[in-house]
Amino acid sequence: MLVNEGIEWVEQWPPPAGMAVCQVYGIVFDSDSGTVVVQDDKGRHNLPGGTPEEEDADLVATLRRECHEESQLVLADWEPVGYQVVTESGRAPYAQVRYAALLERAGPIAPDACTGRAYGRVLASPDDAADLLGWGAHGLAQLQAAARVAAEKWGMNIAAAGTEQRELV
């Protein structure tokens, strides 16, 4: 468990009953390279994902919808990794969940229907993805946890730090 300025990373599943989930992000692995898909919004990096919506049947539905809407990613499989508990003044603590996911295919880059922005897609090792995201120890812990899941569940060889980054086309 890592705690930092109102954010606590918890590598277990599920989040506590009754805790609101306000974010679902995918740490999406490319099986051919053992790298992770990172969104590139003109130099600002993020993982694909977003906010659960009323029409989403569950958190996996949110994950699949958001990965497709934002980055045109179709997922073959997924596994929960853990969650962050976010504590902010004047608000009940809430969860931001993380899934490891296996990429089935990526469609052509297209604008997100909600924002109108088209995000680039970079493939990077989990360690290098943590650096791109700039989330510090929390981000590195999340990506390393997802890498363990990908290696165990899908038999994936995970890309080492310093592996050449490339655009996912």
C-alpha positions in Angstrom: 0.0 0.0 0.0 1.4 3.4 -1.0 0.0 6.6 0.5 0.8 10.1 -1.0 -1.1 13.4 -0.6 -4.7 12.1 -0.4 -4.0 9.1 -2.7 -3.5 5.6 -1.5 -2.7 2.7 -4.0 -4.3 -0.6 -2.9 -3.2 -3.7 -4.8 -6.3 -5.8 -4.1 -9.8 -6.3 -5.4 -12.6 -5.2 -5.2 -12.8 -1.7 -3.7 -14.7 -1.5 -0.4 -18.5 -2.0 -0.7 -20.2 1.4 -0.8 -17.2 3.3 -2.0 -18.0 5.3 -5.2 -15.8 4.4 -8.3 -15.2 7.6 -10.2 -12.6 6.4 -12.7 -11.7 3.2 -14.6 -8.4 3.1 -16.4 -6.9 0.3 -18.5 -3.2 -0.7 -18.5 -3.5 -2.2 -22.0 -0.7 -4.6 -23.1 0.3 -5.4 -26.6 1.1 -9.1 -26.6 3.6 -8.9 -29.4 5.9 -6.5 -27.7 5.0 -6.7 -24.0 4.5 -2.9 -24.0 1.7 -0.8 -22.6 -0.5 1.6 -24.7 -0.2 5.2 -23.4 -2.3 8.0 -24.8 -0.4 11.0 -26.1 -2.4 14.3 -26.1 0.2 16.5 -27.7 2.8 15.6 -25.0 0.4 15.1 -22.1 0.2 11.4 -21.4 -2.5 9.2 -19.8 -3.9 5.7 -19.8 -7.1 5.0 -21.7 -10.1 5.1 -19.5 -12.6 7.4 -17.9 -15.7 7.8 -15.8 -18.4 5.2 -15.3 -21.7 6.2 -17.0 -25.2 5.2 -16.1 -25.6 3.0 -19.2 -22.5 1.0 -18.3 -23.6 -2.4 -16.9 -20.4 -2.7 -14.8 -16.8 -1.5 -14.5 -15.6 -3.8 -17.3 -18.2 -2.2 -19.6 -16.8 1.2 -18.6 -13.3 0.0 -19.4 -14.2 -1.4 -22.8 -16.2 1.6 -23.8 -13.6 4.2 -22.7 -10.7 2.3 -24.3 -12.6 2.2 -27.6 -14.0 5.8 -27.5 -10.7 7.4 -26.6 -8.1 5.2 -28.3 -10.0 2.9 -30.6 -8.8 -0.1 -28.7 -10.6 -3.4 -28.7 -9.7 -5.6 -25.6 -9.4 -9.4 -25.8 -9.3 -9.9 -22.0 -8.9 -8.0 -18.7 -8.2 -8.6 -15.0 -8.5 -6.1 -12.1 -5.2 -5.0 -10.6 -6.3 -2.7 -7.8 -7.5 0.8 -7.0 -6.5 4.1 -5.7 -8.5 5.6 -2.8 -8.7 9.4 -3.3 -9.4 11.6 -0.3 -10.3 15.2 -1.0 -11.5 17.9 1.4 -15.3 18.1 1.6 -15.9 14.8 -0.3 -16.2 11.2 0.7 -13.2 9.0 -0.3 -13.7 7.4 -3.7 -11.9 4.8 -5.8 -10.1 5.0 -9.1 -9.8 1.4 -10.4 -7.1 -0.1 -12.6 -7.4 -3.1 -14.9 -4.7 -4.9 -16.8 -6.0 -5.6 -20.3 -4.9 -7.5 -23.3 -5.1 -5.7 -26.7 -7.0 -7.5 -29.4 -6.7 -4.8 -32.0 -6.4 -1.1 -32.5 -8.5 0.8 -35.0 -7.4 3.9 -36.9 -7.0 7.0 -34.6 -10.2 8.9 -34.5 -11.6 11.8 -32.3 -13.1 11.0 -29.0 -16.8 11.5 -29.3 -16.9 13.4 -25.9 -13.9 15.7 -26.3 -13.4 15.9 -30.1 -9.7 15.2 -29.5 -7.8 12.5 -31.3 -5.1 11.0 -29.1 -1.9 9.5 -30.3 -0.9 6.1 -28.9 2.6 5.2 -27.7 3.8 1.7 -26.9 6.2 1.8 -24.0 7.5 -0.6 -21.4 5.6 -0.5 -18.1 8.5 1.3 -16.4 8.9 3.8 -19.2 5.1 4.3 -19.3 5.3 5.2 -15.6 7.8 7.9 -16.5 5.7 9.3 -19.3 2.6 9.4 -17.0 4.5 11.3 -14.3 2.5 9.7 -11.5 5.5 8.9 -9.3 5.7 5.8 -7.1 1.9 5.3 -7.3 2.0 5.0 -11.1 5.0 2.8 -11.1 3.4 0.4 -8.6 0.2 0.3 -10.7 2.1 -0.5 -13.9 4.3 -3.1 -12.2 1.2 -4.8 -10.7 -0.4 -4.9 -14.1 2.8 -6.3 -15.6 2.8 -9.2 -13.1 -0.9 -9.9 -14.0 0.0 -9.9 -17.8 2.9 -12.2 -17.3 1.0 -14.6 -15.1 -2.4 -14.6 -16.8 -1.4 -14.3 -20.5 2.2 -15.6 -20.3 3.5 -12.3 -21.7 7.1 -11.4 -21.8 7.1 -7.9 -20.4 9.2 -5.2 -22.2 12.2 -4.0 -20.2 12.8 -0.4 -19.2 14.5 1.4 -22.1 12.8 -0.6 -24.8 12.4 1.6 -27.8 9.0 3.4 -27.7 6.9 3.4 -30.9 3.6 4.7 -32.1 0.7 2.3 -32.2 -0.7 2.6 -35.7 
